[in-house]
Amino acid sequence: MPFDVAALCDTASIALHSVKRPGIQPGDTFVAVGSGGMGLLTAMCARALGAARVLVVGGGKRLERARGLDFETVDYHDGDPVARVRALTQGLGADVAVDSAGTKESVGQAIRMVRKGGRVAFTGIPKEPSSIDFQKVVLEELDLYGVRANRNTMEEIIPLIADGRVPAAKLITHHFKLADFGEALRTFNERVDGALKVIVEPG
C-alpha cells in the first residue's frame, strides 16, 4: 500500500467503526450526513459491508466527488435534505444514518432521516449545544450511537483499503512537500478546490 494511502487508515478505521456501531444489514439503505472525508469514508465502508443504497448529504465540490464515486447525493443547498431523503426512500426513511458533519442542524436531521426502528450514529461533534427530539426517539424506537474510535477496526480497515473494497485513495485531492506545509494547511482549512485529503510528503 502506498504511504499516502496508508496515511488514511487511521481516519478510515474510525469511519468503519462509525458504520459498525449501528450495524449494516445486507440490503440496508444508508445515509452519510456530511460529504467531507469522514462522510465519504463512512459511505465507502457502508457499501463494503453490504448496504444496497448509499446516499450522501452535503454540498459543493465535495458532493461532486461523492457523485463521482457513484453514491446517490442530496444537496442541502436545494432545500430540506430530510424531505429529500424521505422522498428517495418512498417516505420510509433510511435504515442507518451516520452524522459526520457535526453541526447543530445535522444532529436533528440525521435522526429525522431514518425509518421507524432506524439507527443513527454520531461521529461529528457540534461546537454548540444541540437538541434531540426524544419523543421521536422513543415513539419510533430509534437507536442512537456515539462514536469515538476502536483500535480493532484498524486491523480490519487495512485489507479493505488494500484490496479496493474501500477506495480511500480516491479521496486524496492534493499533495505537498513539507516545505510547503503552510500552503497545504491553507488548502485544507479553506477547502481550496474542494480539498478532501491533503497529503504532506517529507523530503
Phi, psi and omega in degrees: 000130179299150183300323182294325177286320179301330180296342181271353186299324181298308179297318181295328179293325176291321177299317179297317177298323180298328181275325181286331179302307177282337179087142175241125174259146177306130180094354180296152168260127186241140176238125172263114180268103186122129184249021174280192182302314181294317180300315180290327176292322176295322177298316178298317181294320179299317178297317181296330182271001172114006177298135181281324178230138178230119178251142177239127179256127180181210181195169175068204184294334178293323178290328174299322177297321178298319177298320179296340177266009177068031171267149170289143185234150175230117181268117182291349175285344185265015179125194184294113181294331178295314179299322180292316178298318178299317180296321181287347179244029178055034177083356185277320188098166181281163175282321184221140172228141173237122180264108175253355180292321176064044176247164178304321182282322187293332179301307180292324180297316181301319180295321182282350181275346184262158180285175172298134184079010182284170182236138181227129176245149183237115177256321178287150181242112179299143179279347179228158181302143177228154183253153179238136178280089184290336175299316178295317181301316183286309185294330180258007177050053179275148176252128180246138183229129169271145184230133171241272179202163178214119186298335181293332182286345175298317179294329182281325186284331184303309178293330178295322177285318184299322182264004173089359178294330171242096186281062186300331182302334181289351180267353178282115184254338184215146171236137177225151170282157181302326180297339181255029183303320180302316179291324177297316180296317178297317180301317180289310184296323182265003179053044181301129180054034179070032183308134176246283178250120183250120183260130175252122184255129178289158176090000000 
